[in-house]
Amino acid sequence: MKSNLKNAILLGILLIGFNVINAQSRDLDNYRKPDQRGVNVFETPKDTVSTFDEVKVRIGGASTIQYQALDHENSGVVPLKEIGANFNLATANLDLDVVLYDGVRMHLRTYLSSRHHPEPYVKGGYIQIDKLDFISEGFAENLMKHVTIKIGHMENNYGDAHFRRSDNAETIYNPFVGNLIMDAFTTEVGAELYYQCDSGFLGMVGIANGKLNQSINKSGEYTGGASFLAKLGYDKQLNDDFRFRLTGSLYNTGYVPSSYLYSADRTGSRYYGVMIPATATADDFRSGRYNPNLKNSITAIMFNPFLKYQGLEFFGTIENAKGNATGATERTAKQFAGELVYRFGNNENFYIGARYNKVDSEEASGENIEITRTQLGAGWFMTKNILMKLEYVNQKYDGYSATSALDGGKFNGLMAEAAISF
């Protein structure tokens, strides 16, 4: 009897929750929509029109799963783990977006299921301020027509590639299955100030504390430090057919114990189990990616051109990162990537595309390595919230020593991905 009563109460709560979700307006002010409408959106749009009425909670999320059929091989000196074709772990996100006041919104993302963590954990959250009416109505109104302020423990806005990458289960913006080989992504406590002009020019400056895992503890060398971020660009729909965007971004750290710019994503690579030695006792959740491990002080610069003419779009990445451990010789890692995507059909709900990605890097061991990847993809937006993808990937490794599992390494094959985002 108690069990039946408990189930009835739970069912009632769920039904009330679904009614609230269905009744609420799903679109918010100055907000990147988490569906097909958010594709090719970068910084959150800036609009002075307000729909604020009262505190509003938007519950959203995403779920993604892949079917993987990849093969891998190397020179044979270091045997690799055997892999076969099957489904990968299904990943899931939970998003809470809360309109707290006119022009003030909070965002919080929780990874419910990810490759590295079996338990849910918070990715991060921030407050976005587009108006200062909470100080007094109309305060700095003319300035705030162009300014946005973000404060929190959040994904730093370095480069434009992170706007197109898969963020655990949020994969609907990415026309491919995998992210870039050298995947620039980190979450740090900080603040960012944006200025977006009607003419298309935009700028951003930000500062963060340079740490992925927050702590006040001191052990050995001081664990403080800071990251400085900046972005300058131009983004304009020049006519009905042609859009042009070009940005340059900077990420610089003073001394930090270890910079996480290329290793902070603990949700894992989408290419499961590739190039892992047979003797490894644990899964390398970043398999298929490359971390230059530049350690303490990093200066990274990224340029991203984006051109879209009718259904044809090009997105490029040119990146140069320098740094190393204190006292060691400075090393450099370079990355180049180009994506060509053609979208067609009603509301551009179909697309085909290709990406070429190359990394050249100096290892701490003295090796000069090169990694190249080719991806061929196709996708179908069944609805604005459901995307089906198919990808062929071919990745090769050169320059590694004979004692490395990556010596003469390569992996290739097919990936299929189903993505839901709402």
C-alpha positions in Angstrom: 0.0 0.0 0.0 2.8 2.4 1.0 4.6 1.5 -2.2 1.6 2.3 -4.4 1.0 5.5 -2.6 4.6 6.5 -3.1 4.4 5.7 -6.8 1.2 7.7 -7.1 2.8 10.7 -5.5 5.9 10.5 -7.7 3.7 10.2 -10.8 1.7 13.2 -9.8 4.9 15.3 -9.2 6.2 14.2 -12.7 3.0 15.1 -14.4 2.9 18.5 -12.7 6.5 19.0 -13.7 5.8 18.1 -17.4 2.8 20.5 -17.4 5.0 23.3 -16.1 7.6 22.6 -18.7 5.1 22.4 -21.5 3.4 25.6 -20.3 6.5 27.7 -20.1 7.9 29.9 -22.9 11.0 28.0 -24.0 12.8 31.0 -25.6 14.7 33.5 -23.4 16.2 36.9 -24.0 19.9 37.0 -25.2 20.1 33.2 -25.2 21.6 30.7 -27.6 18.8 28.2 -28.4 19.8 24.6 -27.7 18.5 23.2 -30.9 19.0 23.6 -34.7 18.3 27.4 -34.3 21.5 27.6 -32.3 23.7 26.3 -35.1 26.3 28.9 -36.2 25.5 31.1 -33.2 28.7 32.1 -31.4 28.5 34.7 -28.5 25.0 35.0 -27.2 22.9 37.4 -29.2 22.5 41.0 -27.8 19.0 42.4 -28.0 17.4 45.2 -26.0 13.9 43.9 -26.4 12.7 42.5 -23.0 10.1 39.8 -22.4 10.7 39.7 -18.6 7.6 39.3 -16.5 8.7 37.4 -13.4 11.3 34.8 -12.4 11.3 32.0 -14.9 13.0 28.6 -14.9 13.8 26.9 -18.1 14.6 23.2 -17.8 16.5 21.7 -20.7 19.0 19.1 -21.5 20.6 16.8 -24.1 21.2 13.1 -24.7 23.6 11.6 -27.2 24.7 8.1 -28.2 27.2 6.8 -30.8 27.6 3.5 -32.7 31.3 3.0 -33.2 32.9 0.8 -35.9 36.6 1.7 -35.8 39.8 -0.2 -36.4 43.3 0.8 -35.1 46.8 -0.3 -35.6 50.5 0.8 -35.0 54.0 -0.4 -35.7 53.4 -3.5 -33.5 56.2 -2.9 -31.0 53.6 -1.9 -28.3 50.4 -4.0 -28.8 47.1 -2.2 -28.7 43.9 -3.3 -26.9 41.5 -5.0 -29.2 38.3 -3.0 -30.1 35.2 -4.0 -32.0 31.9 -2.4 -33.2 29.2 -1.6 -30.7 27.4 1.3 -29.0 29.3 3.7 -26.8 28.1 5.0 -23.4 25.0 7.2 -23.8 25.8 10.7 -22.4 23.3 13.1 -20.9 23.2 16.8 -19.8 20.8 18.7 -17.6 20.5 22.5 -18.1 18.9 25.0 -15.8 18.4 28.6 -17.1 16.8 31.0 -14.7 15.7 34.5 -15.6 16.2 36.2 -12.2 15.4 39.8 -13.2 15.1 41.9 -16.3 18.4 41.4 -18.1 19.8 39.0 -15.5 20.0 35.3 -16.2 21.7 32.3 -14.5 22.9 29.2 -16.4 23.9 25.9 -14.8 24.9 22.7 -16.6 25.2 19.3 -15.0 26.7 16.3 -16.7 24.4 13.4 -15.8 26.4 10.8 -17.6 29.8 11.2 -19.2 32.7 9.0 -20.3 35.0 9.8 -17.4 32.6 10.3 -14.5 30.1 7.5 -13.6 28.3 10.0 -11.3 26.6 13.3 -12.1 28.7 16.4 -11.6 28.4 20.1 -12.3 30.3 21.4 -15.3 29.8 25.0 -14.2 27.5 27.9 -14.1 27.4 31.7 -14.5 25.3 34.8 -14.2 24.8 36.8 -17.4 24.0 40.5 -17.1 22.6 42.4 -20.1 20.9 45.2 -18.1 21.7 47.1 -14.9 18.1 47.9 -14.1 18.5 46.1 -10.7 20.6 49.1 -9.7 18.0 51.5 -10.9 15.7 51.5 -13.9 17.5 52.7 -17.0 20.9 52.7 -15.3 23.7 53.0 -18.0 21.0 52.1 -20.5 22.9 53.3 -23.6 26.1 51.5 -22.6 24.2 48.2 -21.8 22.7 48.2 -25.3 26.1 46.8 -26.4 27.6 45.3 -23.2 27.2 41.8 -21.7 28.8 40.7 -18.5 29.4 37.0 -17.5 30.6 36.0 -14.0 31.0 32.5 -12.7 32.8 29.2 -12.8 32.3 28.7 -16.6 33.6 27.7 -19.9 36.1 30.3 -21.0 35.6 32.1 -24.3 38.9 31.3 -26.0 38.5 31.0 -29.8 35.4 30.2 -31.8 35.9 26.4 -32.1 34.4 25.8 -28.7 31.1 27.1 -29.9 30.9 24.3 -32.5 32.4 21.5 -30.3 30.4 18.7 -28.6 30.0 19.4 -24.9 29.3 15.9 -23.6 25.7 15.3 -24.7 25.2 18.8 -26.3 26.3 17.7 -29.8 23.7 19.3 -31.9 25.9 22.3 -32.9 28.8 20.1 -34.1 28.4 18.9 -37.7 30.9 16.1 -37.0 31.2 13.5 -34.3 34.6 14.3 -32.9 36.0 17.6 -31.7 39.4 19.0 -32.8 42.5 16.9 -32.1 43.9 19.6 -29.8 40.6 20.4 -28.1 40.9 23.9 -26.4 38.3 23.8 -23.6 38.5 24.7 -19.9 36.3 25.9 -17.1 37.7 28.5 -14.6 36.3 31.0 -12.1 36.3 34.4 -13.7 34.5 37.2 -15.5 34.1 38.3 -19.1 33.1 41.6 -20.5 31.6 41.7 -24.1 31.0 44.7 -26.3 29.0 44.0 -29.5 28.5 46.8 -32.1 25.6 47.1 -34.5 28.2 47.5 -37.2 29.4 43.9 -36.6 32.6 44.6 -34.6 32.9 42.7 -31.3 35.3 42.5 -28.5 35.8 40.6 -25.2 38.2 40.8 -22.3 38.2 38.4 -19.4 40.2 37.2 -16.4 40.0 33.9 -14.6 42.0 32.2 -11.8 43.7 29.7 -14.1 42.5 26.6 -12.1 40.2 23.7 -13.1 39.9 22.3 -9.5 39.2 25.1 -7.1 41.2 25.0 -3.9 42.7 27.4 -1.3 45.4 25.0 -0.3 49.1 25.8 -0.6 51.6 23.0 -1.0 55.1 23.5 -2.4 55.0 26.3 -4.9 52.1 28.8 -4.6 49.0 27.5 -6.3 47.7 30.9 -7.3 47.8 32.4 -10.7 45.5 33.9 -13.3 44.4 33.6 -16.9 43.9 36.6 -19.2 41.5 36.2 -22.2 40.8 38.5 -25.1 38.9 38.4 -28.4 38.5 40.8 -31.2 36.4 40.2 -34.3 33.8 41.1 -36.9 30.6 39.3 -37.6 28.0 40.6 -40.1 25.3 39.3 -42.3 26.3 41.4 -45.3 23.3 40.5 -47.4 20.6 37.9 -47.5 23.0 35.3 -48.9 26.4 36.0 -47.3 27.7 36.1 -43.7 31.3 36.9 -42.8 32.9 36.4 -39.4 36.6 36.6 -38.4 37.9 36.6 -34.9 41.3 36.5 -33.1 41.5 35.2 -29.6 44.2 35.1 -26.8 44.6 32.9 -23.8 47.5 33.7 -21.5 48.4 32.4 -18.0 50.9 33.6 -15.6 52.3 30.9 -13.3 49.7 28.2 -12.5 50.7 24.7 -11.2 49.4 23.1 -14.5 47.4 24.7 -17.2 44.3 22.6 -18.3 43.6 24.4 -21.6 43.8 21.2 -23.6 43.0 18.6 -20.9 40.0 20.1 -18.9 37.3 18.2 -20.8 36.6 15.2 -18.6 33.6 14.1 -20.6 35.9 12.3 -22.9 36.6 11.8 -26.6 34.0 10.4 -28.9 36.5 7.9 -30.3 36.4 5.2 -27.5 39.4 2.9 -26.9 41.5 3.9 -29.8 45.3 3.7 -29.6 45.3 2.4 -26.0 48.2 -0.1 -25.1 47.1 -3.6 -24.3 48.8 -3.4 -21.0 46.9 -0.3 -19.8 44.8 -0.9 -16.7 42.5 2.0 -17.3 40.6 3.6 -20.2 42.2 6.7 -21.6 39.1 8.9 -21.9 40.9 11.4 -24.1 41.8 8.7 -26.7 42.1 10.3 -30.2 42.9 13.7 -28.8 46.3 15.4 -28.2 47.3 17.4 -25.1 50.7 19.2 -25.7 51.0 19.4 -21.9 52.6 22.8 -21.9 52.4 23.0 -18.1 52.7 26.3 -16.2 52.8 29.3 -18.4 50.9 29.2 -21.7 50.3 31.8 -24.4 47.8 30.5 -27.0 46.4 32.4 -30.0 43.6 31.3 -32.2 42.2 32.8 -35.4 38.8 31.6 -36.8 37.4 32.6 -40.1 33.7 31.8 -40.8 32.0 32.3 -44.1 28.5 31.3 -45.1 27.1 31.8 -48.6 23.5 30.5 -48.8 23.9 26.8 -47.7 27.7 26.6 -48.1 29.8 27.4 -45.1 33.5 27.3 -44.2 34.9 27.4 -40.7 38.7 27.5 -40.1 41.0 27.2 -37.1 44.6 28.5 -37.0 46.2 28.0 -33.5 49.6 28.5 -32.0 50.3 27.6 -28.3 53.6 28.1 -26.5 54.7 27.2 -23.0 56.4 24.6 -20.7 57.2 23.8 -17.2 59.1 26.3 -15.1 62.8 26.3 -16.1 62.3 24.1 -19.1 62.8 25.2 -22.8 59.7 26.7 -24.3 57.8 24.4 -26.7 55.3 25.1 -29.4 52.2 23.3 -30.6 50.4 24.3 -33.8 47.0 23.3 -35.1 45.2 23.9 -38.4 41.7 22.9 -39.3 39.2 23.6 -42.1 35.6 22.6 -42.3 33.5 22.8 -45.4 29.8 22.1 -44.9 26.9 22.3 -47.3 23.4 22.6 -45.8 20.3 22.0 -47.9 16.6 21.0 -47.8 13.8 22.7 -46.0 15.2 24.9 -43.3 18.7 23.4 -44.1 17.7 20.2 -42.3 20.2 18.1 -44.3 24.0 18.6 -44.6 27.2 17.0 -45.9 30.6 18.1 -44.9 34.4 17.5 -44.6 37.0 18.5 -42.1 40.8 18.3 -42.3 42.7 18.7 -39.0 46.5 18.8 -38.4 48.6 19.2 -35.3 52.4 19.8 -35.3 54.0 19.8 -31.9 57.3 19.6 -30.0 57.1 17.0 -27.2 58.9 17.4 -23.9 61.0 14.4 -24.9 62.3 16.2 -27.9 60.2 14.5 -30.5 58.5 16.5 -33.2 55.2 14.8 -33.8 52.5 15.2 -36.4 48.8 14.1 -36.2 46.4 14.4 -39.1 42.7 13.6 -39.2 40.2 13.6 -42.1 36.5 13.5 -41.3 33.7 13.1 -43.8 30.2 13.6 -42.4 26.5 13.9 -43.2 23.5 14.8 -41.0 19.8 15.0 -40.9 17.8 17.2 -38.5 14.7 15.0 -38.2 13.2 17.9 -36.1 14.9 21.0 -34.8 15.7 19.0 -31.6 16.8 15.7 -33.1 19.9 15.2 -35.2 21.2 12.0 -36.8 24.9 12.0 -38.0 27.2 9.7 -39.9 30.9 10.1 -40.1 34.0 8.5 -41.6 37.2 9.3 -39.7 40.8 8.6 -40.6 43.6 9.7 -38.1 47.3 9.1 -38.4 50.3 9.6 -36.1 53.9 10.3 -37.1 57.1 11.1 -35.3 56.6 9.1 -32.1 59.4 6.8 -30.8 59.3 3.1 -31.2 58.5 2.6 -27.5 55.2 4.6 -27.9 51.8 3.0 -28.7 51.4 5.8 -31.2 54.4 4.9 -33.3 53.1 4.3 -36.8 49.6 4.5 -35.4 46.3 5.1 -37.1 42.6 4.5 -36.6 39.8 4.8 -39.1 36.2 3.7 -39.6 32.6 4.8 -39.2 30.7 6.6 -36.5 27.0 7.1 -36.2 25.6 9.5 -33.7 22.0 10.3 -32.5 21.6 13.6 -30.7 18.6 15.1 -28.8 18.7 18.6 -27.4 16.0 20.8 -26.0 
